[in-house]
Amino acid sequence: MLERLLCAVLGHRYVVERVLNHGARKVGCTRCNSHWAMHDGTRSFVRWDEEFEALYAPGGILESEERKC
């Protein structure tokens, strides 16, 4: 709870957690443990949810190219 308040006041501490493909990645906050999907081509930044996890999980239809090899 306090971490979310700190992030609301001071901003998130972003880190790249997983590179999904060229131009897309999973981003997280080390302080409040929130996660987002980031896509450079569409300039979008949306909350990571179960649908993203299912798509990019091992065996998912959008699994990263590095993990398929």
Secondary structure, DSSP 8 states (H G I E B T S, - for coil): -HHHHHHHHH---EEEEEEEETTEEEEEETTT--EEEEETTTTEEEE--HHHHHHHSTTSTT--HHHH-
